[in-house]
Amino acid sequence: MSATIQIQPPTLLFVDDEPNILKSLKRLFRGAEYTILLAENGEEGLRILAETPVDLIISDMRMPQMDGAEFLSRAAEHWPETIRILLTGYADMESTINAVNKGKIYSYCSKPWEDNELKILVNNALEQKRLLDERRQLFAIIEQQNQELKTLNDQLETKVQLRTEQVRLSLQKIDNAHNALKKQFNNTIKTFARIIEMRPGIKSGHSKYIAENAKELAQRLNMADDDVKDILYAGLLLQIGKISLPDDLLRQPLTDMTLAGRKRFLHHGQEGSNLLSGIDQLKNAAELILYQHENFDGSGEPHGLSGSQIPLGSRILAVVRDYISSLDGFITGASLSTDNAKKRLSRKKGSLYDPAVVDLFLALLSESQSEDERPVIDISWTQLQPGMEAVEIIHNGMLYLKDQILSHSQIEKILEMRRHSKDLVLRVRV
């Protein structure tokens, strides 16, 4: 934005009914760089003012028809920016005072005038007008620039709002995509856990039960959201290392295993950790799986860690894992009742398990199930066996069986339904 102030030669208008006075004034200012206009009466002066911009007027006071006071008053009304000077005699002082007030006259000069004084008076008046004109033009330029700046600011604000909205929408899309990826990743982990449990000998439904209860315990312990997520993933994939174990070892209770077989079985935590450690999102979960068989008193595998040396997530997973394993007979060789499984956890506090975690888990169990009510788990069709207590069998969204002990014939019908549709939910009581 730029602007220049144009400086034009000043235009002077002399108004007097005496031609000799007009000639004298014209002669006095002839040498200066002025544009000189002459009028012999007020009417003619007003007409000139209407046609031509004038910077300064010198008017005689005594004129017929329209005196100088009236002329200058009308000039002030229509062209207020014009400098007005009155020529007057000493005898007209009272009229001069009235003219100064009425016509807003810059100054007056007595007749006969002294040339230098009149020149100085005109020069000073024009200088003042020049300064006022420059001030007005500068203010006009500033106002114009302010308006332009306001327009630019409004446009900029609009652009910023538009850009902000675009950024917001872009971030929303990124968030939606990120949330979709997280959901897809979670679903993938859950699907992978179900695939692992389709292997005969790996307990079906245990991973989901362990993961959900371990997550609840972690939240009650006020663990960070990321740590809770790691525990959930570790619970779902806790049995992944068992894939490498032979079938006969998977079918044995822990108490029936030989020393070598037990050592090999406990090694599945390391196997599972090795399988997952190459996945960045699962590195922390892999560490929890690695230390799942460490005992609180330092007698566990693989490194003999004790107490707080064992990651809290691993201590939580061990308690929930062994509780449900006690119910299905893996720990002692015979299925324990929920009451006896709880008593076993209490007896092993401080040796196998973190006492604080055991107490918190027992409190959770007392809230979530009545006495001797065994957990309900989802299992794979590969795990179906006669004698299982089916809480509900759902096929294609419809309830097929509820609260029944499964027979050979019922299992055959369930497997036949699966061959025609994969939408099969199997919930049994441990």
PAZA-856924 format. One line per 5 residues: number of its first residue (from 0); their letters; for each residue x, y, z of N, C-alpha, C. Coordinates in steps of 0.02 Angstrom, whole numbers. Layout:
% residues N
NUM = a = X:Y:Z:X:Y:Z:X:Y:Z; ...
//
This chain:
% residues 430
0 = msati = 42:-59:0:0:0:0:44:62:0; 32:110:-45:72:171:-49:28:227:-72; 45:288:-53:6:346:-74:52:407:-73; 40:454:-117:79:516:-121:32:575:-116; 56:628:-83:16:689:-75:35:737:-131
5 = qiqpp = -13:755:-173:0:799:-230:0:872:-206; 53:909:-223:59:980:-204:48:1023:-266; -7:1060:-266:-24:1105:-323:-9:1177:-303; 6:1221:-352:16:1292:-336:-48:1320:-304; -42:1359:-252:-101:1387:-218:-141:1432:-265
10 = tllfv = -206:1430:-257:-252:1473:-296:-281:1526:-250; -271:1590:-270:-295:1647:-230:-354:1680:-266; -406:1697:-228:-463:1733:-256:-468:1800:-220; -464:1855:-261:-471:1922:-234:-540:1948:-253; -577:1973:-204:-644:1998:-216:-649:2070:-191
15 = ddepn = -662:2115:-238:-669:2186:-219:-707:2221:-275; -748:2268:-256:-787:2304:-307:-747:2359:-341; -685:2373:-316:-643:2424:-346:-589:2390:-389; -592:2400:-454:-543:2369:-499:-471:2385:-481; -459:2446:-457:-390:2465:-440:-363:2422:-383
20 = ilksl = -407:2406:-334:-386:2364:-279:-368:2294:-305; -410:2269:-350:-396:2202:-378:-330:2202:-415; -317:2257:-454:-255:2260:-492:-195:2262:-445; -203:2300:-390:-148:2305:-342:-133:2238:-311; -185:2202:-292:-175:2136:-261:-143:2088:-311
25 = krlfr = -167:2091:-373:-139:2046:-423:-66:2062:-436; -51:2127:-438:18:2147:-449:63:2127:-391; 36:2131:-329:75:2115:-269:96:2041:-268; 50:1998:-291:64:1925:-288:84:1894:-355; 98:1938:-405:112:1913:-472:177:1873:-473
30 = gaeyt = 227:1893:-438:291:1859:-441:292:1791:-407; 246:1780:-363:245:1716:-327:211:1662:-369; 220:1600:-348:191:1544:-386:119:1534:-363; 76:1578:-385:6:1575:-368:-36:1576:-431; -94:1547:-426:-145:1556:-477:-193:1609:-451
35 = illae = -200:1665:-488:-238:1722:-464:-306:1724:-499; -359:1728:-460:-427:1737:-486:-456:1801:-457; -496:1838:-499:-523:1902:-478:-599:1903:-484; -631:1936:-435:-704:1943:-437:-722:2012:-411; -769:2048:-445:-786:2116:-427:-844:2120:-378
40 = ngeeg = -874:2063:-360:-928:2063:-310:-934:1992:-281; -977:1988:-229:-984:1925:-194:-1015:1870:-237; -1064:1888:-278:-1097:1839:-320:-1048:1807:-368; -1008:1850:-399:-957:1824:-446:-906:1781:-409; -888:1801:-348:-842:1761:-308:-869:1692:-291
45 = lrila = -935:1691:-275:-966:1626:-259:-968:1581:-321; -979:1611:-379:-981:1572:-440:-912:1542:-455; -860:1582:-445:-792:1557:-456:-777:1500:-407; -796:1510:-345:-784:1457:-295:-820:1392:-313; -879:1398:-343:-916:1339:-363:-883:1303:-421
50 = etpvd = -845:1339:-461:-815:1310:-521:-742:1289:-511; -707:1322:-467:-634:1312:-461:-614:1304:-388; -574:1255:-371:-548:1249:-302:-504:1309:-285; -515:1339:-229:-479:1399:-207:-449:1385:-139; -386:1406:-130:-352:1396:-66:-363:1455:-19
55 = liisd = -362:1515:-45:-366:1573:-1:-407:1629:-35; -448:1662:6:-489:1718:-18:-469:1781:19; -459:1834:-19:-452:1901:12:-511:1942:-14; -553:1964:32:-613:2000:12:-618:2067:49; -639:2117:12:-651:2182:42:-714:2178:85
60 = mrmpq = -717:2221:136:-776:2221:179:-834:2258:147; -818:2318:123:-871:2361:95:-881:2346:21; -937:2314:6:-956:2301:-64:-1031:2306:-69; -1055:2332:-126:-1128:2338:-134:-1162:2269:-140; -1225:2268:-127:-1268:2209:-133:-1249:2155:-82
65 = mdgae = -1188:2130:-82:-1165:2079:-34:-1098:2101:-7; -1097:2119:58:-1034:2142:87:-987:2082:99; -927:2099:120:-876:2047:129:-894:1998:183; -927:2022:237:-945:1977:292:-993:1924:268; -1044:1944:230:-1093:1896:206:-1061:1848:155
70 = flsra = -1020:1876:111:-987:1834:60:-944:1781:93; -903:1803:140:-857:1755:173:-896:1705:216; -952:1726:244:-993:1680:283:-1022:1625:238; -1045:1645:179:-1072:1595:132:-1016:1550:105; -958:1579:95:-900:1540:72:-880:1489:126
75 = aehwp = -883:1510:189:-865:1465:244:-915:1408:249; -979:1423:234:-1030:1372:238:-1019:1317:186; -1002:1336:125:-997:1288:71:-925:1263:59; -875:1304:74:-805:1284:63:-764:1300:127; -778:1263:179:-748:1278:244:-672:1271:246
80 = etiri = -644:1235:200:-571:1224:201:-533:1282:170; -567:1328:139:-535:1387:108:-517:1437:162; -456:1464:158:-434:1516:206:-466:1582:185; -492:1617:236:-528:1679:221:-496:1738:258; -478:1791:219:-448:1852:247:-491:1912:226
85 = lltgy = -504:1957:273:-547:2015:261:-506:2079:258; -518:2119:205:-489:2186:200:-540:2236:227; -518:2276:274:-566:2321:306:-532:2385:328; -571:2437:334:-546:2501:359:-555:2506:435; -521:2554:465:-526:2563:537:-596:2580:559
90 = admes = -632:2612:515:-700:2633:534:-747:2573:536; -728:2517:507:-773:2459:503:-755:2406:556; -723:2425:612:-699:2377:660:-755:2335:690; -811:2368:706:-866:2330:736:-893:2279:686; -900:2300:622:-923:2254:570:-872:2198:560
95 = tinav = -808:2216:567:-755:2167:558:-759:2112:610; -771:2132:672:-777:2083:727:-835:2036:713; -891:2064:690:-948:2021:673:-931:1974:616; -894:2000:567:-876:1958:510:-829:1902:530; -782:1917:577:-736:1865:601:-775:1809:634
100 = nkgki = -824:1828:674:-864:1777:708:-910:1738:661; -942:1775:617:-992:1745:573:-959:1705:516; -907:1732:488:-877:1701:429:-818:1657:445; -802:1649:510:-746:1607:531:-683:1626:492; -669:1692:495:-614:1721:456:-547:1706:489
105 = ysycs = -498:1688:449:-432:1672:475:-400:1735:505; -404:1792:467:-375:1854:492:-404:1912:452; -386:1971:471:-407:2029:432:-347:2075:423; -351:2117:373:-296:2163:358:-327:2233:346; -298:2282:377:-324:2349:371:-303:2382:305
110 = kpwed = -348:2421:280:-334:2460:219:-315:2531:240; -266:2556:208:-222:2526:157:-173:2477:191; -156:2426:157:-112:2375:186:-39:2390:173; 2:2358:211:74:2361:199:92:2297:163; 123:2303:105:134:2246:60:166:2186:94
115 = nelki = 222:2200:129:257:2143:160:215:2108:213; 179:2149:251:137:2119:303:83:2075:271; 53:2099:216:1:2060:183:31:1996:153; 90:2001:124:122:1941:96:136:1889:151; 163:1916:207:177:1870:263:113:1838:288
120 = lvnna = 60:1879:292:-4:1853:316:-29:1797:269; -24:1809:204:-47:1759:155:-3:1696:158; 63:1707:162:108:1649:166:94:1606:228; 85:1640:285:71:1602:346:4:1565:341; -45:1599:311:-111:1568:304:-108:1506:258
125 = leqkr = -71:1515:202:-65:1459:156:-25:1401:186; 27:1418:226:66:1366:259:23:1326:308; -19:1364:344:-64:1330:391:-113:1286:353; -139:1312:297:-185:1271:257:-150:1210:229; -87:1221:206:-51:1164:178:-42:1109:231
130 = llder = -25:1130:291:-16:1081:345:-82:1046:361; -136:1085:362:-202:1055:375:-223:1007:320; -208:1028:257:-226:984:200:-185:920:202; -120:926:218:-79:866:222:-103:821:279; -122:854:334:-147:815:391:-210:777:371
135 = rqlfa = -256:812:336:-318:779:315:-303:723:265; -256:736:218:-240:684:170:-206:624:202; -162:640:251:-130:585:286:-181:543:325; -227:578:358:-280:541:393:-322:500:345; -335:529:286:-374:492:236:-336:430:214
140 = iieqq = -269:440:203:-228:383:183:-227:330:238; -218:353:300:-218:306:357:-284:269:361; -339:307:353:-405:275:356:-413:224:300; -389:243:240:-393:196:183:-351:133:197; -289:146:222:-246:89:238:-275:46:294
145 = nqelk = -306:79:343:-338:41:396:-394:-2:369; -432:26:323:-487:-12:293:-458:-71:253; -404:-56:215:-373:-110:176:-345:-164:223; -314:-140:279:-287:-187:328:-343:-228:359; -398:-195:375:-456:-230:404:-482:-283:355
150 = tlndq = -485:-262:291:-507:-310:240:-459:-370:236; -393:-354:237:-344:-408:235:-349:-452:297; -360:-420:355:-367:-459:416:-429:-503:414; -484:-474:387:-545:-514:380:-534:-573:334; -499:-558:277:-484:-612:230:-438:-664:261
155 = letkv = -387:-638:299:-340:-684:331:-376:-726:383; -421:-693:422:-459:-730:473:-502:-784:440; -532:-766:383:-573:-815:347:-529:-873:323; -470:-855:296:-424:-907:273:-400:-950:331; -385:-917:388:-363:-955:446:-417:-1002:470
160 = qlrte = -479:-976:473:-535:-1018:494:-545:-1077:446; -539:-1061:381:-547:-1114:331:-491:-1165:338; -429:-1140:347:-372:-1185:354:-378:-1226:419; -400:-1191:472:-409:-1226:536:-460:-1282:529; -514:-1268:494:-566:-1319:484:-538:-1377:443
165 = qvrls = -498:-1359:391:-467:-1411:350:-421:-1454:392; -381:-1421:435:-335:-1458:479:-374:-1502:527; -430:-1473:554:-471:-1512:601:-500:-1574:568; -524:-1564:506:-552:-1621:470:-498:-1673:454; -438:-1647:436:-383:-1693:421:-364:-1732:484
170 = lqkid = -359:-1696:541:-342:-1731:604:-396:-1780:623; -459:-1761:610:-514:-1807:626:-509:-1870:583; -491:-1861:519:-483:-1919:476:-425:-1963:500; -371:-1928:521:-313:-1966:547:-333:-2004:611; -370:-1968:655:-393:-2001:717:-438:-2060:702
175 = nahna = -484:-2050:654:-529:-2104:636:-490:-2164:608; -441:-2147:564:-400:-2201:535:-359:-2236:589; -332:-2194:636:-293:-2223:691:-336:-2268:735; -396:-2243:751:-442:-2283:792:-463:-2347:756; -473:-2340:690:-491:-2400:651:-434:-2451:652
180 = lkkqf = -372:-2425:646:-314:-2470:647:-307:-2503:716; -318:-2463:769:-314:-2492:837:-367:-2546:846; -428:-2531:822:-482:-2580:828:-465:-2642:788; -439:-2631:727:-421:-2688:684:-365:-2729:717; -317:-2693:748:-261:-2728:781:-287:-2769:840
185 = nntik = -333:-2739:881:-362:-2775:937:-400:-2837:914; -439:-2827:860:-477:-2885:834:-430:-2939:808; -374:-2917:778:-325:-2966:753:-296:-3006:810; -279:-2971:865:-251:-3006:924:-301:-3057:951; -365:-3036:956:-417:-3081:982:-426:-3142:936
190 = tfari = -425:-3129:870:-432:-3184:823:-372:-3231:828; -313:-3202:834:-252:-3242:840:-256:-3285:903; -283:-3256:958:-289:-3295:1020:-336:-3354:1011; -391:-3343:974:-437:-3399:961:-405:-3453:917; -364:-3431:869:-329:-3479:826:-281:-3521:868
195 = iemrp = -244:-3489:914:-198:-3526:957:-235:-3579:996; -295:-3562:1021:-332:-3609:1063:-367:-3664:1023; -364:-3660:957:-391:-3714:916:-344:-3774:916; -283:-3763:939:-234:-3818:943:-256:-3864:1000; -268:-3929:986:-286:-3976:1039:-234:-3976:1094
200 = giksg = -258:-3974:1156:-214:-3973:1214:-204:-3904:1243; -216:-3852:1204:-213:-3783:1230:-284:-3764:1253; -290:-3744:1315:-355:-3731:1344:-392:-3675:1308; -449:-3691:1281:-489:-3642:1244:-528:-3598:1293; -531:-3534:1277:-568:-3487:1318:-529:-3458:1376
205 = hskyi = -473:-3491:1393:-434:-3466:1450:-404:-3397:1436; -378:-3387:1376:-344:-3324:1361:-390:-3264:1370; -451:-3269:1345:-499:-3214:1351:-515:-3201:1425; -526:-3255:1463:-541:-3248:1535:-482:-3215:1571; -422:-3239:1557:-363:-3211:1590:-354:-3137:1571
210 = aenak = -360:-3122:1506:-349:-3054:1483:-399:-3005:1514; -463:-3023:1514:-514:-2977:1540:-506:-2965:1615; -493:-3018:1653:-485:-3010:1725:-420:-2974:1743; -367:-2989:1706:-303:-2955:1718:-309:-2880:1703; -346:-2864:1650:-358:-2794:1633:-395:-2759:1689
215 = elaqr = -447:-2792:1716:-485:-2762:1771:-441:-2750:1832; -398:-2798:1849:-352:-2790:1905:-304:-2732:1893; -278:-2727:1833:-231:-2673:1817:-264:-2605:1824; -326:-2600:1802:-362:-2536:1809:-375:-2519:1882; -391:-2570:1922:-402:-2558:1993:-338:-2538:2029
220 = lnmad = -282:-2558:2002:-217:-2538:2029:-193:-2471:2001; -237:-2439:1962:-223:-2372:1934:-161:-2372:1889; -151:-2426:1853:-95:-2428:1806:-111:-2384:1746; -58:-2360:1712:-66:-2317:1654:-103:-2354:1598; -137:-2315:1556:-177:-2345:1502:-135:-2391:1457
225 = ddvkd = -75:-2368:1441:-32:-2409:1398:-13:-2475:1432; -1:-2472:1498:16:-2533:1535:-44:-2581:1537; -103:-2553:1545:-164:-2594:1545:-172:-2629:1478; -160:-2591:1425:-165:-2620:1357:-114:-2676:1348; -53:-2667:1372:-2:-2719:1367:-23:-2782:1404
230 = ilyag = -54:-2774:1462:-76:-2832:1501:-133:-2868:1464; -178:-2829:1434:-232:-2860:1395:-204:-2902:1338; -157:-2874:1300:-127:-2910:1244:-89:-2972:1269; -52:-2964:1324:-14:-3020:1351:-61:-3076:1373; -119:-3058:1403:-167:-3108:1424:-195:-3147:1365
235 = lllqi = -211:-3112:1311:-239:-3145:1252:-189:-3192:1219; -125:-3174:1223:-73:-3213:1189:-30:-3253:1237; -54:-3261:1298:-14:-3293:1351:7:-3364:1333; -35:-3400:1294:-22:-3470:1279:12:-3482:1211; 34:-3427:1178:60:-3435:1110:121:-3481:1108
240 = gkisl = 162:-3479:1161:222:-3521:1161:207:-3595:1167; 146:-3613:1187:127:-3684:1193:121:-3718:1125; 117:-3679:1073:111:-3708:1005:169:-3756:991; 227:-3740:1019:287:-3781:1005:290:-3844:1048; 245:-3852:1096:248:-3910:1142:215:-3971:1111
245 = pddll = 238:-4031:1126:207:-4092:1099:138:-4104:1131; 97:-4142:1094:28:-4154:1117:26:-4189:1184; 69:-4239:1194:64:-4277:1257:81:-4233:1318; 126:-4185:1309:142:-4140:1364:85:-4092:1379; 52:-4068:1326:-4:-4022:1335:-63:-4055:1371
250 = rqplt = -69:-4120:1365:-126:-4155:1395:-113:-4171:1469; -52:-4166:1492:-35:-4186:1561:-48:-4128:1610; -75:-4144:1669:-77:-4094:1722:-6:-4077:1744; 3:-4021:1775:70:-3999:1795:101:-4048:1845; 59:-4077:1888:85:-4123:1940:110:-4189:1911
255 = dmtla = 87:-4207:1851:106:-4272:1820:168:-4266:1776; 192:-4206:1766:249:-4197:1721:313:-4218:1755; 359:-4246:1714:426:-4261:1739:463:-4195:1750; 518:-4199:1782:558:-4138:1793:577:-4105:1727; 598:-4148:1678:616:-4121:1613:556:-4093:1576
260 = grkrf = 499:-4131:1581:438:-4108:1549:413:-4043:1578; 417:-4036:1645:396:-3975:1678:440:-3916:1656; 506:-3929:1653:551:-3875:1632:536:-3854:1560; 522:-3904:1518:506:-3887:1448:440:-3849:1444; 392:-3870:1484:327:-3835:1484:336:-3763:1506
265 = lhhgq = 371:-3751:1560:380:-3683:1585:419:-3639:1536; 455:-3672:1491:494:-3634:1440:449:-3601:1388; 383:-3618:1388:339:-3590:1336:332:-3514:1343; 344:-3487:1403:343:-3414:1411:398:-3381:1370; 458:-3412:1371:513:-3385:1330:499:-3393:1256
270 = egsnl = 470:-3450:1238:453:-3462:1168:403:-3409:1143; 351:-3396:1184:301:-3346:1165:331:-3277:1160; 374:-3260:1207:407:-3194:1205:449:-3186:1143; 486:-3239:1124:527:-3235:1064:485:-3226:1001; 427:-3258:999:383:-3252:941:356:-3181:933
275 = lsgid = 345:-3146:988:312:-3080:986:360:-3021:990; 421:-3033:1011:467:-2977:1024:484:-2937:961; 475:-2966:903:489:-2929:841:434:-2882:819; 377:-2883:855:321:-2839:839:323:-2780:888; 334:-2719:863:344:-2662:906:286:-2652:955
280 = qlkna = 224:-2659:931:166:-2647:974:159:-2699:1029; 195:-2755:1023:187:-2810:1071:251:-2823:1111; 300:-2778:1107:363:-2790:1142:352:-2793:1217; 312:-2747:1244:300:-2747:1317:258:-2807:1337; 209:-2825:1295:169:-2884:1310:213:-2946:1308
285 = aelil = 261:-2949:1262:307:-3006:1257:347:-3014:1322; 367:-2957:1352:405:-2961:1414:362:-2989:1471; 298:-2969:1473:253:-2996:1525:243:-3071:1516; 238:-3094:1454:232:-3166:1441:295:-3203:1461; 353:-3172:1450:417:-3203:1467:421:-3219:1542
290 = yqhen = 397:-3173:1584:405:-3181:1656:342:-3208:1691; 296:-3239:1653:234:-3262:1683:244:-3319:1733; 299:-3356:1729:311:-3412:1775:364:-3396:1828; 380:-3331:1836:423:-3312:1892:381:-3314:1956; 409:-3339:2011:373:-3343:2074:393:-3285:2120
295 = fdgsg = 347:-3265:2163:358:-3206:2204:418:-3215:2251; 432:-3278:2270:488:-3290:2316:554:-3303:2280; 554:-3298:2213:616:-3306:2175:629:-3376:2152; 582:-3422:2160:593:-3493:2142:569:-3510:2071; 550:-3461:2032:519:-3474:1968:567:-3473:1909
300 = ephgl = 538:-3473:1850:575:-3474:1786:559:-3410:1746; 605:-3386:1704:669:-3417:1684:729:-3389:1722; 722:-3332:1759:780:-3299:1788:778:-3296:1864; 729:-3326:1895:726:-3326:1968:715:-3257:1998; 678:-3215:1963:662:-3148:1990:615:-3155:2049
305 = sgsqi = 616:-3105:2093:572:-3106:2152:541:-3039:2164; 485:-3040:2200:452:-2978:2221:441:-2928:2165; 461:-2866:2178:451:-2812:2130:496:-2817:2069; 545:-2863:2071:586:-2874:2011:543:-2902:1954; 491:-2938:1972:446:-2966:1922:399:-2911:1899
310 = plgsr = 390:-2899:1835:343:-2848:1812:274:-2859:1842; 242:-2804:1863:176:-2809:1895:127:-2845:1849; 131:-2832:1785:86:-2865:1737:93:-2941:1739; 155:-2965:1745:167:-3038:1748:139:-3067:1813; 146:-3029:1868:119:-3052:1932:43:-3058:1929
315 = ilavv = 11:-3010:1895:-62:-3011:1888:-84:-3070:1846; -51:-3080:1789:-69:-3134:1743:-61:-3202:1775; -10:-3210:1817:3:-3275:1849:-55:-3294:1895; -80:-3245:1933:-134:-3259:1980:-197:-3281:1944; -217:-3242:1892:-279:-3258:1856:-271:-3324:1817
320 = rdyis = -213:-3333:1787:-199:-3395:1749:-205:-3457:1792; -174:-3456:1850:-174:-3516:1893:-242:-3527:1926; -281:-3474:1934:-348:-3484:1962:-391:-3526:1915; -393:-3505:1851:-436:-3541:1804:-405:-3610:1787; -339:-3615:1790:-306:-3680:1778:-322:-3729:1835
325 = sldgf = -331:-3702:1896:-350:-3745:1952:-421:-3772:1943; -464:-3731:1914:-534:-3752:1905:-539:-3809:1854; -495:-3809:1803:-501:-3862:1752:-455:-3921:1765; -420:-3920:1822:-381:-3979:1842:-309:-3978:1821; -284:-3927:1786:-215:-3928:1762:-164:-3922:1818
330 = itgas = -179:-3883:1868:-129:-3870:1921:-118:-3932:1965; -174:-3963:1989:-168:-4018:2038:-185:-4086:2009; -209:-4089:1947:-229:-4152:1918:-303:-4166:1928; -336:-4128:1971:-409:-4136:1982:-440:-4066:1983; -499:-4061:1954:-534:-3996:1953:-551:-3974:2024
335 = lstdn = -533:-3914:2041:-549:-3886:2106:-614:-3846:2102; -649:-3844:2157:-707:-3798:2161:-681:-3727:2164; -724:-3680:2151:-702:-3609:2155:-678:-3593:2225; -710:-3620:2276:-689:-3606:2344:-619:-3633:2357; -606:-3695:2336:-540:-3724:2346:-487:-3690:2304
340 = akkrl = -506:-3668:2244:-458:-3631:2201:-439:-3565:2234; -487:-3533:2266:-473:-3471:2302:-428:-3484:2362; -442:-3539:2398:-400:-3556:2456:-329:-3570:2435; -321:-3603:2377:-253:-3617:2353:-215:-3552:2340; -249:-3503:2308:-216:-3438:2297:-195:-3407:2363
345 = srkkg = -238:-3410:2412:-221:-3380:2477:-162:-3415:2509; -159:-3482:2503:-103:-3519:2533:-36:-3503:2500; -40:-3487:2436:22:-3475:2398:43:-3401:2397; 8:-3360:2436:28:-3289:2439:98:-3283:2470; 139:-3245:2438:207:-3234:2463:256:-3284:2438
350 = slydp = 233:-3343:2416:279:-3392:2387:275:-3390:2311; 215:-3409:2284:207:-3407:2212:181:-3339:2188; 138:-3308:2228:101:-3250:2203:112:-3188:2247; 103:-3131:2215:104:-3066:2249:43:-3061:2294; 52:-3056:2360:-6:-3054:2406:-57:-2999:2389
355 = avvdl = -33:-2941:2371:-79:-2885:2355:-122:-2902:2294; -93:-2934:2244:-130:-2953:2184:-181:-3007:2201; -162:-3056:2242:-209:-3109:2261:-269:-3079:2297; -256:-3036:2345:-310:-3006:2384:-358:-2967:2338; -329:-2930:2292:-371:-2890:2247:-412:-2935:2201
360 = flall = -382:-2991:2177:-418:-3036:2133:-474:-3073:2170; -461:-3092:2232:-513:-3125:2271:-571:-3078:2284; -555:-3014:2296:-608:-2964:2305:-648:-2956:2240; -614:-2958:2183:-649:-2953:2119:-695:-3013:2108; -671:-3073:2126:-712:-3133:2118:-774:-3131:2162
365 = sesqs = -766:-3104:2222:-823:-3101:2267:-876:-3053:2242; -856:-3004:2202:-903:-2956:2174:-938:-2985:2112; -902:-3025:2074:-927:-3045:2008:-962:-3112:2006; -956:-3155:2058:-990:-3220:2055:-1010:-3243:2124; -1063:-3280:2127:-1086:-3306:2190:-1043:-3366:2210
370 = ederp = -1053:-3391:2271:-1011:-3446:2296:-1015:-3507:2249; -956:-3534:2234:-949:-3595:2195:-977:-3590:2124; -985:-3529:2099:-1006:-3522:2028:-944:-3521:1985; -938:-3568:1940:-878:-3575:1899:-881:-3527:1840; -824:-3503:1817:-823:-3454:1762:-851:-3483:1697
375 = vidis = -880:-3439:1657:-904:-3456:1591:-854:-3430:1540; -833:-3474:1494:-783:-3454:1444:-806:-3473:1374; -781:-3436:1325:-793:-3453:1255:-739:-3503:1233; -760:-3556:1199:-712:-3605:1176:-717:-3615:1101; -666:-3646:1073:-665:-3664:1002:-702:-3731:993
380 = wtqlq = -728:-3741:933:-762:-3803:917:-716:-3864:924; -650:-3851:917:-602:-3906:923:-597:-3931:995; -621:-3892:1043:-615:-3910:1114:-678:-3944:1141; -729:-3952:1100:-791:-3982:1123:-780:-4054:1146; -807:-4071:1205:-802:-4139:1232:-868:-4158:1266
385 = pgmea = -886:-4220:1262:-946:-4243:1298:-938:-4231:1373; -993:-4211:1406:-991:-4197:1477:-981:-4124:1493; -962:-4083:1442:-955:-4011:1455:-1023:-3981:1471; -1022:-3931:1516:-1084:-3896:1533:-1091:-3835:1487; -1135:-3842:1438:-1145:-3787:1390:-1193:-3735:1420
390 = veiih = -1167:-3675:1432:-1210:-3621:1457:-1255:-3596:1401; -1225:-3587:1341:-1266:-3570:1283:-1226:-3585:1220; -1261:-3611:1170:-1233:-3622:1103:-1275:-3579:1056; -1241:-3533:1021:-1275:-3486:977:-1252:-3498:906; -1300:-3509:860:-1285:-3522:790:-1321:-3471:747
395 = ngmly = -1282:-3435:707:-1311:-3382:663:-1355:-3334:703; -1331:-3316:763:-1366:-3267:804:-1426:-3295:841; -1441:-3360:833:-1499:-3391:866:-1475:-3440:920; -1509:-3440:978:-1491:-3485:1032:-1510:-3557:1013; -1460:-3601:1014:-1472:-3671:996:-1479:-3715:1059
400 = lkdqi = -1432:-3708:1106:-1435:-3745:1168:-1422:-3699:1227; -1450:-3716:1285:-1438:-3675:1344:-1439:-3720:1406; -1387:-3712:1448:-1382:-3747:1512:-1394:-3822:1505; -1351:-3854:1464:-1356:-3927:1455:-1287:-3959:1459; -1285:-4022:1482:-1223:-4061:1480:-1219:-4092:1410
405 = lshsq = -1165:-4078:1375:-1160:-4099:1305:-1149:-4175:1299; -1185:-4205:1251:-1176:-4276:1235:-1140:-4284:1169; -1121:-4346:1152:-1088:-4358:1088:-1132:-4335:1030; -1196:-4352:1032:-1241:-4335:976:-1249:-4260:969; -1253:-4224:1026:-1260:-4151:1022:-1198:-4119:993
410 = iekil = -1140:-4145:1012:-1077:-4118:984:-1074:-4130:909; -1096:-4189:886:-1096:-4203:814:-1141:-4155:777; -1200:-4139:806:-1245:-4091:774:-1214:-4021:772; -1179:-4003:826:-1146:-3937:828:-1092:-3933:774; -1053:-3986:767:-1000:-3987:716:-1029:-3986:646
415 = emrrh = -1086:-4018:637:-1121:-4017:572:-1144:-3946:556; -1171:-3911:606:-1192:-3841:595:-1133:-3798:576; -1075:-3810:607:-1016:-3769:591:-993:-3779:519; -1001:-3840:493:-981:-3853:424:-1022:-3811:375; -1084:-3794:394:-1127:-3754:350:-1122:-3679:364
420 = skdlv = -1100:-3662:424:-1093:-3591:441:-1041:-3583:495; -996:-3533:486:-943:-3521:536:-968:-3479:594; -1029:-3452:591:-1055:-3409:643:-1080:-3451:702; -1033:-3471:745:-1049:-3517:799:-1014:-3491:863; -1054:-3480:916:-1028:-3458:980:-1039:-3514:1031
425 = lrvrv = -985:-3536:1063:-988:-3591:1112:-966:-3565:1180; -1012:-3562:1227:-996:-3539:1294:-1009:-3596:1343; -957:-3616:1379:-963:-3671:1427:-938:-3649:1495; -960:-3686:1545:-936:-3672:1613:-874:-3715:1626; -823:-3683:1655:-760:-3719:1667:-773:-3779:1712
//
